[in-house]
Amino acid sequence: MTETTPAASPPVPPPRQRSAEQPAPVEEFSTPTPKNGDSAWSGLRPLLLRLHFYAGILVGPFLLIAAVTGLLYTATPQIESVVYRHELKVTPHGQQKPLATQVEAAREAVPGGQLVSVTKGAGDADTTRVTFDVKGLPEGYTQTAFVNPYDAEVRGTLRTFDESLPVRSWFDSLHRTLQLGEVGRNYSEMAASWLWVEVLGGLALWLGAPRGRARLRKFFVPRRAPEGRKRTLSWHGSIGLWVSIGFLGLSATGLTWSAHAGANIGRIQDALGGAGPSLSSTLHHGGVGESSSHRTKDIGFDGAVRVARAEGLRGKLVITPPADAKSAYIVRENTRHWPEQQDSVAVDPSTGKVTAKLAFDDFPVLAKLTRWGIDAHMGLLFGLANQIVLALIAIALIGMLFWGYRMWWLRRPSRTTGPRLGRPPARGAWRRVPGKVMAPLVVVAAVLAYYLPLFGLPLICFLLGDLVVAALRRREYTRTEAREGTAKEMAR
């Protein structure tokens, strides 16, 4: 509302015009209204910008930790090959000892351990891994003896996680849980739950920015000059565009391992018939082998390997012994680089016959994609090339976060008083989104929040925090207006 002033007095400036010494919070909680002819994108863009900003500022530290620890993890295969060379490699000489002899030597090195599996290396210079379940180890960990196949000498024993040796398992735990156990898994799940949101939102903002055809290359090539926020934005957008597929792949594969979202994804995959099939080890005949004490013949580990080789299994083989008298040997390939070799067979200990066979080619498409995705995420699928690509993606993510925070810093007010942090995008952006667009967005967000809890909970916190800040800023603005009004009245 304007006020009448004496003719000789200059007109009173509107409330939005403030001196440099006073805060200017109006843009923080202004509520833009849609104009006639506004497109859905013109209303949606400010909302995306605000979400992208808040998610980047608040989830950025989690993404940074995931990127740094992931970058360290990419080098672990080479580190292991150097640190554990004594345990992993031998000089071939003469004939290899029977696997049963090697297992007995391993039992002496790991007394009291329960045999879990025997892994026969793919090469002549590889040691044999004999894995035991030992009481007192953390969940998922085993004790592995590394045996020279030529003389049955135990080269050493190491605590292993799946097939990862101590160095890799330590970095793996750092990347997944920050060495904090199950509680720490929430950090990596939050990073994976929001990475794809940041990527897709950023792509929409970058590709939706107005550019002429002659400047189309600006999408893909960062600006060199002049320095400042525009240059930083150019690097942030261009590099993000180039690496977006890698970011989305890491987010998707990371979610499959997560505690909360991973369980939901697994149920969806099962419902779609995409679960990985399993091979039955149960024997369905009587007679010989009815009880372990009556079993008169056992082909042993070497016999199971011979049968598996005859069935076409190649490379590194993992042999799981029968759990009881009515179970078979399970022999499976364990080559996780391209092309994947994951076939497996069940072998009757008494007769040496194959009772069941499972070929990787017969896996459902979703199960194959999951396997390939996990191995690519771990840097195994394409060997060294896979590791290099992962390292570049991690470095790019670190750079994206740096440029994002730098843009926020460059948005800080130039005046010496008031807040020193960068300004967020204006509030009220959601009011400009047409209802026909907002309604589906709310539904999609609710569904995603249900299946991805660590996407939904931070999103609710963002909204509540934004409302609280808006209320505080509005109250401050009202108080400032009241003080100005009082000062004007006193001046009259």
Backbone torsions as a table, in degrees:
resi	resn	phi	psi	omega
1	MET	NA	134.2	178.4
2	THR	-91.9	157.8	-178.2
3	GLU	-119.6	150.6	178.7
4	THR	-81.8	132.4	-178.5
5	THR	-125.0	158.7	177.0
6	PRO	-56.5	150.0	-175.3
7	ALA	-59.7	-33.5	-176.8
8	ALA	-75.7	-15.0	-176.1
9	SER	-88.4	146.0	176.6
10	PRO	-69.0	155.3	180.0
11	PRO	-64.0	145.0	179.6
12	VAL	-73.3	128.0	179.5
13	PRO	-65.2	148.6	177.9
14	PRO	-62.2	157.6	-174.8
15	PRO	-57.2	-26.6	-174.4
16	ARG	-75.7	-16.1	-179.8
17	GLN	-90.4	113.4	-174.2
18	ARG	-122.5	159.2	175.7
19	SER	-72.2	163.3	-177.1
20	ALA	-64.9	-22.4	-177.3
21	GLU	-82.4	-13.5	-174.9
22	GLN	-100.5	147.5	177.9
23	PRO	-67.3	151.6	179.4
24	ALA	-123.2	76.8	-173.8
25	PRO	-85.5	2.1	-171.2
26	VAL	-58.0	-43.5	-175.8
27	GLU	-67.7	-16.6	-179.2
28	GLU	-72.8	-28.8	-177.7
29	PHE	-132.6	20.7	175.3
30	SER	-65.8	149.6	-176.4
31	THR	-118.2	87.1	-178.5
32	PRO	-62.1	142.9	179.5
33	THR	-110.1	145.2	-178.5
34	PRO	-67.1	144.6	176.7
35	LYS	-103.4	158.5	177.9
36	ASN	-61.3	134.2	179.0
37	GLY	88.1	-4.8	177.2
38	ASP	-61.5	133.6	176.9
39	SER	-79.6	165.7	178.0
40	ALA	-61.9	-35.2	-178.2
41	TRP	-69.2	-38.2	179.9
42	SER	-64.6	-27.4	175.4
43	GLY	-84.9	-32.1	-176.6
44	LEU	-79.6	-31.6	-174.3
45	ARG	-58.3	-47.7	178.9
46	PRO	-60.7	-34.7	178.5
47	LEU	-66.7	-44.1	176.7
48	LEU	-61.6	-40.6	-179.4
49	LEU	-61.8	-42.3	-179.3
50	ARG	-68.4	-43.2	178.0
51	LEU	-63.3	-44.0	179.6
52	HIS	-60.8	-39.3	-179.8
53	PHE	-65.5	-53.8	-176.3
54	TYR	-65.0	-42.4	179.4
55	ALA	-63.5	-40.7	179.7
56	GLY	-64.2	-41.1	-178.5
57	ILE	-69.3	-43.8	-171.3
58	LEU	-91.1	-32.5	179.3
59	VAL	-93.4	-14.9	-178.9
60	GLY	-51.0	-44.5	179.0
61	PRO	-59.0	-37.1	178.2
62	PHE	-66.8	-40.7	177.8
63	LEU	-65.3	-37.5	179.8
64	LEU	-64.3	-43.9	178.8
65	ILE	-62.8	-43.7	179.6
66	ALA	-62.5	-39.0	-179.5
67	ALA	-67.5	-44.2	-178.3
68	VAL	-66.8	-47.3	-179.9
69	THR	-67.6	-35.1	175.8
70	GLY	-65.7	-38.2	176.8
71	LEU	-62.2	-42.4	177.4
72	LEU	-63.9	-38.1	-177.5
73	TYR	-65.2	-30.7	-175.8
74	THR	-61.8	-23.4	-177.4
75	ALA	-92.3	-0.9	-173.0
76	THR	-66.2	-33.4	177.6
77	PRO	-58.4	-42.6	179.3
78	GLN	-69.9	-37.1	177.8
79	ILE	-63.4	-44.3	179.6
80	GLU	-61.7	-41.3	-177.4
81	SER	-63.5	-25.6	178.2
82	VAL	-88.4	-48.7	-175.4
83	VAL	-65.8	-38.5	-174.4
84	TYR	-110.8	28.8	-179.4
85	ARG	-59.9	-38.4	-179.6
86	HIS	-61.4	-39.7	-179.3
87	GLU	-77.3	-29.9	-170.6
88	LEU	-91.8	-30.0	-171.2
89	LYS	-124.8	148.8	176.3
90	VAL	-136.5	169.2	174.4
91	THR	-96.0	116.4	-178.8
92	PRO	-59.7	136.4	176.2
93	HIS	-158.9	123.1	176.9
94	GLY	72.0	-156.3	-178.9
95	GLN	-93.3	148.0	178.4
96	GLN	-77.6	144.7	177.3
97	LYS	-72.4	154.8	175.4
98	PRO	-58.1	147.8	179.2
99	LEU	-60.5	-33.8	178.8
100	ALA	-60.7	-39.9	178.2
101	THR	-65.3	-40.7	178.9
102	GLN	-66.1	-37.1	178.9
103	VAL	-65.7	-40.7	179.1
104	GLU	-63.3	-39.7	177.1
105	ALA	-63.6	-38.5	178.8
106	ALA	-67.2	-37.2	178.7
107	ARG	-60.6	-37.8	179.0
108	GLU	-67.3	-31.2	-179.7
109	ALA	-79.7	-21.8	179.6
110	VAL	-127.0	72.7	-177.1
111	PRO	-65.7	139.7	178.6
112	GLY	82.5	-2.0	179.9
113	GLY	-81.6	147.7	176.6
114	GLN	-97.5	123.2	-175.8
115	LEU	-61.6	129.3	179.2
116	VAL	-107.1	-48.4	-177.3
117	SER	-162.8	163.4	174.3
118	VAL	-126.8	128.1	-178.7
119	THR	-113.1	117.6	178.3
120	LYS	-94.5	121.9	-176.1
121	GLY	-63.6	158.9	-179.1
122	ALA	-78.1	-28.0	-177.1
123	GLY	-109.8	163.7	-179.2
124	ASP	-68.8	-22.6	-177.9
125	ALA	-93.4	3.5	-179.2
126	ASP	-85.9	140.7	172.9
127	THR	-76.6	164.0	175.3
128	THR	-93.1	130.6	179.0
129	ARG	-98.2	125.6	177.3
130	VAL	-117.6	114.5	-170.8
131	THR	-105.2	135.4	-178.2
132	PHE	-125.9	148.3	169.4
133	ASP	-91.4	122.3	-175.6
134	VAL	-122.4	133.4	179.2
135	LYS	-63.6	144.5	178.1
136	GLY	96.3	-12.5	178.1
137	LEU	-81.1	152.1	176.2
138	PRO	-60.4	158.5	-179.0
139	GLU	-59.3	133.3	179.1
140	GLY	91.9	-12.6	-178.2
141	TYR	-97.1	148.9	178.3
142	THR	-135.5	170.1	175.9
143	GLN	-110.7	126.0	-175.6
144	THR	-117.9	131.2	174.0
145	ALA	-99.8	136.6	-179.3
146	PHE	-107.4	115.9	-169.9
147	VAL	-113.4	133.6	172.9
148	ASN	-70.2	116.6	-175.1
149	PRO	-69.1	-12.5	-175.4
150	TYR	-91.8	-24.3	179.6
151	ASP	-136.4	5.5	178.3
152	ALA	62.5	24.2	175.5
153	GLU	-80.5	132.5	176.8
154	VAL	-81.0	115.4	-176.1
155	ARG	-80.0	-15.3	179.4
156	GLY	157.3	164.3	176.2
157	THR	-125.5	141.7	-178.4
158	LEU	-138.8	149.0	173.3
159	ARG	-80.6	128.5	-174.0
160	THR	-124.7	153.9	174.9
161	PHE	-121.3	113.5	-169.5
162	ASP	57.0	-112.6	176.2
163	GLU	-113.3	7.1	-178.2
164	SER	-82.7	134.8	176.6
165	LEU	-81.8	172.2	-171.4
166	PRO	-51.8	-42.8	-178.6
167	VAL	-62.2	-49.7	-177.8
168	ARG	-68.0	-40.4	-179.4
169	SER	-65.4	-33.1	177.8
170	TRP	-67.3	-46.7	178.4
171	PHE	-67.5	-33.5	177.0
172	ASP	-63.8	-45.0	177.7
173	SER	-65.2	-36.9	177.1
174	LEU	-62.7	-42.1	-178.7
175	HIS	-69.2	-38.8	-175.0
176	ARG	-86.7	-36.3	-170.0
177	THR	-133.2	0.5	-174.3
178	LEU	57.1	28.8	-178.8
179	GLN	61.4	26.8	-179.4
180	LEU	-110.9	12.8	178.4
181	GLY	72.4	-150.0	-175.4
182	GLU	-63.4	-33.9	178.6
183	VAL	-62.4	-39.5	-178.4
184	GLY	-68.4	-17.7	179.6
185	ARG	-65.1	-21.8	-179.8
186	ASN	-64.5	-31.6	179.7
187	TYR	-63.8	-49.3	-177.0
188	SER	-69.6	-32.7	177.6
189	GLU	-68.1	-38.0	177.4
190	MET	-64.5	-40.9	178.6
191	ALA	-61.9	-46.1	-180.0
192	ALA	-67.6	-33.9	-177.7
193	SER	-70.4	-26.0	-176.5
194	TRP	-107.4	-15.0	-179.0
195	LEU	-60.5	-46.3	-178.4
196	TRP	-66.2	-33.1	177.7
197	VAL	-64.8	-46.0	178.5
198	GLU	-62.6	-40.5	-177.6
199	VAL	-66.8	-51.2	-178.1
200	LEU	-65.3	-40.5	177.0
201	GLY	-64.0	-42.3	178.6
202	GLY	-64.7	-40.3	177.3
203	LEU	-62.0	-43.4	179.4
204	ALA	-62.0	-43.0	-179.9
205	LEU	-67.1	-40.5	-177.1
206	TRP	-71.9	-47.1	-178.2
207	LEU	-75.3	-22.8	179.6
208	GLY	-85.0	-5.7	179.2
209	ALA	-68.9	138.5	-178.3
210	PRO	-67.1	128.1	176.7
211	ARG	-147.1	143.5	175.2
212	GLY	-77.2	163.9	-179.3
213	ARG	-61.0	-36.1	-179.4
214	ALA	-66.6	-20.1	-178.1
215	ARG	-106.6	18.7	-178.7
216	LEU	-60.9	-31.3	-179.9
217	ARG	-63.1	-17.9	178.6
218	LYS	-63.2	-22.1	176.6
219	PHE	-64.5	-37.1	-168.8
220	PHE	-107.0	-21.1	-175.2
221	VAL	-116.3	119.1	180.0
222	PRO	-63.9	150.1	176.9
223	ARG	-74.2	146.7	177.5
224	ARG	-97.1	-29.9	-177.7
225	ALA	-156.0	159.3	-3.5
226	PRO	-80.8	165.7	178.6
227	GLU	-71.1	159.3	-180.0
228	GLY	131.0	-165.1	-173.5
229	ARG	-65.6	-37.8	-179.3
230	LYS	-64.4	-39.1	177.9
231	ARG	-66.6	-43.6	178.5
232	THR	-61.5	-43.0	177.8
233	LEU	-61.3	-38.1	179.6
234	SER	-63.1	-44.0	177.5
235	TRP	-66.2	-42.4	179.7
236	HIS	-59.8	-46.2	-177.4
237	GLY	-74.1	-44.9	-176.3
238	SER	-66.6	-48.5	179.8
239	ILE	-64.9	-38.5	176.8
240	GLY	-61.0	-37.1	178.1
241	LEU	-64.8	-43.7	-178.6
242	TRP	-65.9	-35.7	-171.7
243	VAL	-103.0	5.6	-173.8
244	SER	-59.2	-39.9	-179.5
245	ILE	-61.9	-41.6	178.4
246	GLY	-64.4	-41.6	177.7
247	PHE	-60.4	-46.5	-178.8
248	LEU	-63.6	-38.9	178.4
249	GLY	-64.2	-43.1	178.3
250	LEU	-64.6	-39.1	179.1
251	SER	-63.2	-46.9	-177.4
252	ALA	-64.5	-47.2	-178.3
253	THR	-70.5	-33.2	177.1
254	GLY	-64.8	-36.6	179.7
255	LEU	-66.9	-30.0	179.9
256	THR	-64.6	-23.5	179.5
257	TRP	-93.9	-10.4	-171.8
258	SER	-70.0	161.9	-175.3
259	ALA	-72.7	-48.8	-173.7
260	HIS	-91.2	-57.1	179.8
261	ALA	-65.3	-35.0	-179.3
262	GLY	-61.0	-39.7	178.4
263	ALA	-64.9	-40.8	178.8
264	ASN	-67.0	-40.5	177.9
265	ILE	-63.5	-39.7	178.0
266	GLY	-61.3	-40.7	178.7
267	ARG	-66.2	-40.0	177.7
268	ILE	-64.3	-42.6	179.5
269	GLN	-62.8	-41.1	177.2
270	ASP	-62.8	-42.1	-179.2
271	ALA	-64.2	-29.7	179.6
272	LEU	-88.3	3.9	179.1
273	GLY	74.5	26.4	-177.0
274	GLY	-107.3	12.4	179.6
275	ALA	-70.3	145.5	177.8
276	GLY	-68.4	130.3	-179.3
277	PRO	-71.1	158.6	178.6
278	SER	-120.5	155.0	-179.0
279	LEU	-99.8	127.1	-179.5
280	SER	-78.7	134.4	177.5
281	SER	-101.6	3.1	-176.1
282	THR	-75.5	133.1	175.7
283	LEU	-89.8	139.0	-174.9
284	HIS	-115.2	37.7	176.0
285	HIS	-137.3	158.9	178.6
286	GLY	-99.4	-154.2	177.9
287	GLY	77.3	-126.5	-177.9
288	VAL	-62.8	133.6	178.8
289	GLY	91.8	11.4	177.8
290	GLU	-62.1	-30.9	174.7
291	SER	-145.4	154.5	-176.9
292	SER	-62.3	-29.9	-178.5
293	SER	-74.8	-22.8	-179.0
294	HIS	-95.5	-4.8	-177.4
295	ARG	-69.4	122.8	-176.6
296	THR	-98.9	-12.1	-176.2
297	LYS	-147.0	138.9	176.2
298	ASP	-143.6	121.1	-176.0
299	ILE	-69.0	-16.8	177.1
300	GLY	73.8	179.1	-177.8
301	PHE	-63.4	-41.8	-179.3
302	ASP	-65.2	-38.4	177.6
303	GLY	-64.8	-40.6	178.7
304	ALA	-63.8	-38.4	178.0
305	VAL	-65.3	-42.4	179.9
306	ARG	-61.2	-43.1	178.9
307	VAL	-63.2	-42.5	-179.5
308	ALA	-64.2	-41.7	177.9
309	ARG	-62.2	-39.7	178.5
310	ALA	-64.5	-26.7	178.6
311	GLU	-84.8	1.5	175.8
312	GLY	98.5	4.1	178.7
313	LEU	-74.1	137.5	-173.9
314	ARG	-131.3	174.0	174.3
315	GLY	69.5	-150.9	-179.4
316	LYS	-72.3	130.6	-178.3
317	LEU	-117.1	136.6	175.9
318	VAL	-111.0	121.1	-177.2
319	ILE	-108.6	121.7	176.1
320	THR	-102.7	122.6	-177.0
321	PRO	-70.5	160.4	177.3
322	PRO	-59.6	137.6	179.1
323	ALA	-74.6	-29.6	179.2
324	ASP	-157.2	-172.8	-175.8
325	ALA	-68.0	-15.6	-178.9
326	LYS	-107.3	22.1	-179.5
327	SER	-121.1	157.0	-178.7
328	ALA	-103.6	164.9	166.1
329	TYR	-69.4	140.2	171.8
330	ILE	-112.3	121.8	177.8
331	VAL	-118.7	125.1	-178.8
332	ARG	-133.0	146.3	173.2
333	GLU	-72.4	150.4	179.0
334	ASN	-139.7	52.1	174.9
335	THR	-102.7	112.1	-171.7
336	ARG	-109.4	17.2	169.9
337	HIS	-105.3	169.4	-173.5
338	TRP	-76.0	135.1	-7.5
339	PRO	-78.1	146.2	-179.7
340	GLU	-60.9	137.2	172.6
341	GLN	-123.1	99.7	-174.8
342	GLN	-130.4	25.1	177.3
343	ASP	-70.9	156.8	178.8
344	SER	-150.4	154.5	179.0
345	VAL	-136.5	152.4	171.5
346	ALA	-107.3	129.8	-174.3
347	VAL	-120.9	127.6	177.4
348	ASP	-66.7	122.0	-178.4
349	PRO	-62.7	-29.3	-175.1
350	SER	-83.5	-39.6	-173.2
351	THR	-107.8	-18.7	-176.5
352	GLY	77.0	10.6	179.3
353	LYS	-85.7	148.0	176.5
354	VAL	-80.5	116.9	-179.1
355	THR	-92.1	-19.1	178.2
356	ALA	-162.3	149.9	179.2
357	LYS	-141.2	140.3	179.4
358	LEU	-131.3	118.4	-179.9
359	ALA	-100.9	140.3	179.3
360	PHE	-61.9	-30.7	178.6
361	ASP	-62.1	-23.6	-178.4
362	ASP	-89.3	-1.2	178.9
363	PHE	-65.7	147.2	172.1
364	PRO	-59.7	155.0	-177.2
365	VAL	-58.0	-43.3	-179.5
366	LEU	-62.5	-38.3	178.9
367	ALA	-66.2	-39.3	176.9
368	LYS	-64.4	-45.6	-179.7
369	LEU	-60.7	-39.3	178.2
370	THR	-63.3	-44.9	179.0
371	ARG	-62.2	-46.9	179.5
372	TRP	-64.2	-40.8	-179.5
373	GLY	-62.9	-44.2	179.4
374	ILE	-63.3	-44.9	-179.0
375	ASP	-67.3	-34.9	176.1
376	ALA	-67.7	-40.2	178.0
377	HIS	-60.9	-34.4	-179.0
378	MET	-86.4	-4.3	179.8
379	GLY	79.9	21.8	-175.9
380	LEU	-100.5	-27.3	-166.3
381	LEU	-63.9	-43.1	-178.3
382	PHE	-120.4	24.9	174.6
383	GLY	63.7	-135.8	-175.3
384	LEU	-60.6	-38.7	178.9
385	ALA	-60.0	-40.5	177.8
386	ASN	-62.0	-42.6	179.7
387	GLN	-63.5	-41.7	-179.6
388	ILE	-64.4	-42.7	179.7
389	VAL	-63.0	-44.1	178.2
390	LEU	-61.4	-40.7	178.9
391	ALA	-63.4	-42.2	178.8
392	LEU	-64.8	-39.2	177.9
393	ILE	-63.9	-42.9	179.1
394	ALA	-62.7	-42.6	178.5
395	ILE	-64.4	-40.2	178.2
396	ALA	-63.0	-39.7	179.0
397	LEU	-64.8	-41.0	176.6
398	ILE	-60.9	-43.2	177.7
399	GLY	-63.5	-41.0	178.8
400	MET	-60.2	-42.9	179.6
401	LEU	-66.2	-40.4	178.4
402	PHE	-61.1	-48.1	-179.0
403	TRP	-65.8	-36.0	178.5
404	GLY	-64.1	-47.0	178.3
405	TYR	-67.0	-33.6	178.7
406	ARG	-65.9	-40.9	177.6
407	MET	-62.0	-39.3	177.2
408	TRP	-62.1	-42.6	-180.0
409	TRP	-64.5	-39.4	-179.1
410	LEU	-71.1	-14.6	177.5
411	ARG	-86.6	0.6	-177.2
412	ARG	-66.8	152.1	-179.9
413	PRO	-60.4	145.7	-179.8
414	SER	-82.5	-17.6	-179.4
415	ARG	-71.5	159.9	-175.7
416	THR	-83.7	-17.3	179.0
417	THR	-107.4	166.7	-179.7
418	GLY	88.9	-172.5	-176.5
419	PRO	-64.9	144.5	-178.0
420	ARG	-98.3	-7.7	-179.0
421	LEU	-85.6	163.1	178.7
422	GLY	-67.4	152.2	-178.8
423	ARG	-80.2	137.5	172.8
424	PRO	-78.6	164.1	174.4
425	PRO	-59.8	157.9	-175.0
426	ALA	-62.7	146.5	176.8
427	ARG	-77.0	172.2	177.5
428	GLY	81.3	10.1	-177.1
429	ALA	-62.8	-33.0	-176.6
430	TRP	-65.2	-23.0	-179.2
431	ARG	-69.7	-19.4	-179.6
432	ARG	-87.1	-11.9	-178.2
433	VAL	-76.6	125.6	177.9
434	PRO	-58.3	147.2	-178.8
435	GLY	-58.5	-35.1	-179.0
436	LYS	-68.8	-17.4	175.9
437	VAL	-96.2	-41.0	-177.4
438	MET	-65.1	-40.6	-177.4
439	ALA	-59.5	-51.1	176.5
440	PRO	-61.9	-34.7	179.0
441	LEU	-62.1	-42.3	179.6
442	VAL	-63.7	-42.8	-179.9
443	VAL	-63.9	-47.0	-179.8
444	VAL	-62.2	-42.6	179.1
445	ALA	-62.5	-38.8	179.7
446	ALA	-65.9	-42.3	179.1
447	VAL	-64.5	-46.1	178.9
448	LEU	-62.5	-39.1	179.6
449	ALA	-64.2	-32.1	178.9
450	TYR	-70.1	-45.8	-176.7
451	TYR	-83.5	-24.4	177.8
452	LEU	-121.0	81.2	-173.5
453	PRO	-57.3	-35.1	-178.1
454	LEU	-84.7	4.8	160.9
455	PHE	-92.7	-43.4	-175.5
456	GLY	-68.5	-45.4	-177.2
457	LEU	-63.9	-47.9	175.9
458	PRO	-61.8	-34.8	179.2
459	LEU	-62.2	-42.5	177.0
460	ILE	-63.3	-40.9	178.4
461	CYS	-63.4	-39.6	177.2
462	PHE	-59.0	-47.3	-176.8
463	LEU	-64.6	-46.4	-179.8
464	LEU	-64.6	-43.6	178.7
465	GLY	-61.4	-39.5	179.2
466	ASP	-64.4	-39.8	178.8
467	LEU	-65.9	-40.5	179.5
468	VAL	-64.8	-46.6	179.0
469	VAL	-61.9	-39.6	179.2
470	ALA	-61.4	-43.0	-179.8
471	ALA	-64.0	-42.6	179.3
472	LEU	-64.7	-43.4	179.8
473	ARG	-66.4	-38.6	179.5
474	ARG	-65.2	-40.2	178.1
475	ARG	-64.6	-41.8	177.7
476	GLU	-63.0	-40.4	179.3
477	TYR	-63.9	-42.0	179.8
478	THR	-63.5	-42.5	178.5
479	ARG	-62.8	-41.0	179.2
480	THR	-63.5	-42.5	178.1
481	GLU	-62.0	-40.5	179.9
482	ALA	-64.7	-42.4	178.7
483	ARG	-63.7	-40.0	178.8
484	GLU	-64.9	-41.9	179.0
485	GLY	-62.1	-42.2	178.6
486	THR	-63.8	-41.0	179.8
487	ALA	-64.1	-37.6	179.9
488	LYS	-66.8	-41.9	-179.8
489	GLU	-62.7	-42.4	179.5
490	MET	-66.9	-32.5	-179.5
491	ALA	-68.5	-26.0	179.3
492	ARG	-75.2	NA	NA
